[in-house]
Amino acid sequence: MAWEAETRAKLLRGEPVETRKDMTNITTLQALRDEVVDRRWSTTKACATQETNSQEVVTILGPDKHPAMVNRVAVDALERELEKRSNSDATINRKLSTPSVMLRHAQERGWITNIPTIKRRREMQGRIRWISLDEEAKVLVWFHNMGYQSMHDLCVVLLDSEFRLSEALGLRWEDITHGQLTLHPGETKNDLGRAVKQTDRVAEIVIKRKREGKNETRLFWDLTIYSVRHIWDKMKAALSLSADTEFVPHCLRHTTCSRLVQEGTPLYDVQRFMGHQSMTFTQRYAHLAPANFAAATQVLNGFAHGLNWQRPEAGNVTPACDTNGTETRNCDRPVMRIAK
């Protein structure tokens, strides 16, 4: 505690700081970030996202800043900068989790003693961004015309398979057999495996890319999560969609689910197809199924048409009876009689 207070004071005065013997030279946020990436995130499925988010956060806070100097004021400034960059509350929460993990990592090793409280923002359930057929056509045509054929093919696979971006990028040739795209246990967000039958256009893409990349191991050997984001952003700008913060590659997965629901696919089947661990996730799309609700109304109409509703006239009140037929009170409610 005394060492940290003294270190803060020296840093504020611009004086050199003596490194503690147990600090292993971790005296900057950049070094701490690199250590955490190597020690904690490198083996996780979200490694690429964590690397990107943590680097953005470190760049904003200051790569050369000492971890002990990250206080609540610095976190507030970080949040304001993320807001300026049009990040949603959900995205800000994901990005704020990286300095939280980094600082906790440093605290556990005695490199710092205190870490600021980083509060999660309340994430409102906003609209589900899915793309229309017109938008799909514009996106695919732009990729094709600009020579980004791999991005064109990736988008088609994402739209027709319900895979997440990382799952599609990780597809190997051995995962594509018998007309199916297969994700094995441990390769998905919920660690459950699933298989999806190829649509006609996905099958054509698989055949074409197999021929072009016969010496490669993956379906999308020429794409990474970084290149996908870079090319996607170029497309957004070209189509005047840069201001649409929800127009990201993941919206293609929303599109798959939305189209299934809109065409009347039962929600239980949608849940299984999408690989949702809980029906709660699938229920977010239920409002897109007006046809299903219309069918429910028709069912009720069918019952109603089989009934003869008679409302008693004034002065002709039907007595209400108990189960033994004994009159208990007068009742002016409509009398329901089953039509013969």
N, C-alpha and C positions, 0 to 999 in steps of 0.2 A: 504493500500500500504506500509506504513512504517512498519506495523507489519510483513507483508510477507517478506520484505527485511531483517528485523532483524532476522526473523526465518531462512531464508536461511543462513545468516551469522553464526548463532549459530550452525546450522546443519553441516555446513562445518568445524566448529571448534570442532565439537564433543561435544558441550555443550547441556545440557537438554533444552527442549523447553517448554515454558509455553503455556498451551492450552487456546484458547479464549473461553469465556463463551458460545458463540453460535456455537461452533464446535461439541458439543455432542460427544466428544472423537474420532472423525474421524481424526486420525493423521497418518494413514498408508494407502497405496494403497489397502492392503488386506481388511481393514475395509471399505474403500470407495467402493470397488468392491462388497462386501457383501451387503452393503446398497443399491447400485444401482440394484443388482439382486433382492432384496426383494421389492424395491419401484417401479422399472420400468419394469424389464424383467420377473418377475415371472408369470405374467398373459398373456404374449404374446405367439404366436404360435411358435416363434423361441427361446423360453426360453432355451432349452437344448443347442442349438448351442451358444447362447450368454454366457451362463455359462461357457462352455468349452473354447471358444475363450478368454473371459475376464480373466479366470484363467491362461491361457497360457501367456497372455500379462503381467499380474501382476507378474508372476513367473520370466519372463525375466527382467522386469524393477526392480524388487526387492519388495517383499511383505511388507517389513518394511520401504520402502522409503516414505517420506512425499509427499503428492500430490503436494505441492508447489515446490518440487524439480524436477518435470517432465517438462523439458524444451526441446527445439528443439534438443539439443545434445542427450538427452535421447531417443527422438523419432527416431532420425537417427540411433542410436545404435539398437533400437528395430527393425527397418526395415531391417537392415543388418542381424540380427539374424534370422528373419523370412525368408529372402532370403536363408540363409545357410540351413534352414530346408526344402528347395525345395518347398516353397509355391509359387503359381502362383500370378501374379499381382492382379487378381480378389480376391483371397483368402486373400492376404495381405490387400487389401482395406477393406474386411469384418472384419478382426481382428483389423485393426487400428481404425475402427469405435467405438470399445468398450472403449479405453481410451479417445476418444473424448467425448463420452457420459458421462463417469465417471467424467472427469474434468469439463465439463459444469455443471453437477449436483452439484459439489462442489462450482463452481463459483456462481451459482444461489443462494446458501445458504450463501455466504459470507465467505466460508472457505478458499478460495484462490481468488486472484484478477485477475491474468493473466493466460491464458492458451496458449500453443504453437499452432502455425498453423500446422495442420496435413493435408497435401495435398493428394488428391486421385491420384492414379496412373492411367495411361491410360490403359484400358483393351482392348487388341487386341482380335478380334474374331478368336479364334484358331479352331483347328479341333474338331469335335464332336466325342468323344470317345464312341464307341459302341462295344459290344462284338460279336464275331462270334459264329456260332453254335459249333465249336470246343472248343472255350474258355468256352462257357456255359456248355458244357459237362464236361470239366475238373473241373470247379468250383463246379458244383453240385455233381460230384463224390467225390471230396475232402471233402466237407461238410458231405456227407453221410458216407464215410469211417471213418472219424474222430469222428463220433458220434454227429455232430452238425445238427441234423435233422431239428430243428426249423429254422436254417439259410438256410438250403436247401429249406424248404417250403416257407420261406419269399422271397427268390430270385425268385422262380417260380411265386409267386403272383405279385412281382414287375415287372417281365418281361411280364406277361400276362394281367396286369390291368392298366399299365401306372401310377400307384400311386407313389407319392413321399414317401420316407422312413417314415417320420413322419405320413403321412396319413395312410399308411398300418399298422404301429404299433398301431395306435389309433382305428382301426376297432373293433367295438363291435359286439356281436352276433346279436343284433337287427338291425345292419346295413347290415346284410347278409340275404336277403329274396328273394323269388321268382327267385332264380338263379342269383341274382345280388349283387354286392358290391356297397354300397351306401355311398357317402360322402354328408353330409348335409351342407347347407349354414353356413358359419362361421368356417367350419372345413378345408378349403382349403386355398391355398396361396392367391388366389384372392377373397376369401370369397363366391364363387359361388359353389353351390352344383352340383354334377354329379353322375351318376350311370353307372357301367360297368358290362356287362354280363359276368358271369364266363366261362372261357374255361373249357374243360373237365378235365385237370389236376388240375386246381384250385378247381373245384368242389370236386374232390377226396380228396384234402388236407383239404378243409373245413369240409367234413364229418369225416375224420380221427381225426382232431384236436378238433372237437366238441365232439367226443366220448372220447378223452383223457382229455379234459379240461371241462368236463360237469359242474364243479362247479366254473369255471372261468368266467370273464365278457368280456374278449377280445380274439380275434383270436390268437394273439401272446402275450399271458399273460406272457411268460417266457423270453421275450426279451425287452431290452431297447436300446435307441440310443447309449449308451455307450458300452454295451456288443456287439452290432452289429459291431461297429467300431473296437473293440478289436479283435473279431473273424475274421472279414474281413481282418485286417492287418496280422493276422497269416496265413490266406489263401494266401494272396499276397506274403508273404515271401516264403511259401512252393512252390508256382508256379513260383518263380523267377520274380515276377512282382512288387517288392517293388520300383523300380526306376520309374515306370509308375505312375506319380502323378495324371493322369486323370482317373486311374482305381479305382474308388470309387463307393459306392453303387448307387449314382445318375446316373452313366453311364447305369444302367439297364433301367432307364426311357428313356434315349437317344436311347437305343437299341430298345425299343418298338416302338418309333416314326420312327426310321430308317427303321425297318422291314416293317412297314405299307407303308411307302413311296416307298421303293424298290419294293414292290409287286404291285405298281400302284394304291394304295388308293388315291383318290382325296385329295388334300391338304386341301380343305374346310372340308372334313369329318375328316381328321387327326386332324385339329385344334379343332373341336368339341369333338372328342374322348379324346384328350390329355388335354382338359380344358385350352388351351391357350387363354388368354384374347384378344390377338392381333394376326393377321395373320403374323406379323413380326417375332414372335418366330417360327412359323411353317415354314416360308420361309428359315430358316437356314438349313432345311433338303432337300430343293428342288433339290440340286445338286445330291442327291442320287437316283433320279428318272430318269435314262437314258431311261427306257422303255417309260415313258411319253413323253420325248423329241423325241424319235423315232416315236411315234405315231403322234406327231405334224408334223414331216418330211413327214410321209406317207400321211397325209392330204394334204400337199402342193404338193407332187408328184401327188396325185390324180387330183388336179386342173391342174397341168402342162401337164399331159397326155391327158387331155381333150382339150388342145390347140394346134394349129398348128403354130409353130414359123417359120417365114420366114425372113431371113436376105437378104436384096436386094444386087444384084451383083453390082460390080463397074460400074459406068456409068448408072445405072438404079436406080436412086434415087427417092424415093417416096416423092412427095411434101407434106408438112404439111399444113393442112387447119384449118381455124377457124371454129367455130360452124355453120357458114352460108355456108360452102363449099368453101370459098374464099381462094386461095392459098396464104400463108403468107411467107414461106421460105422453102428451101430444108432441108430434114431431113434424116440422114443415120442411124437412130435408127432402131432396128428390128421392123417389123410389126407383130402385134398379131392378128390372125384370129381365131375365135371360130370354132372348128371342128364340122362339120355337122354330 
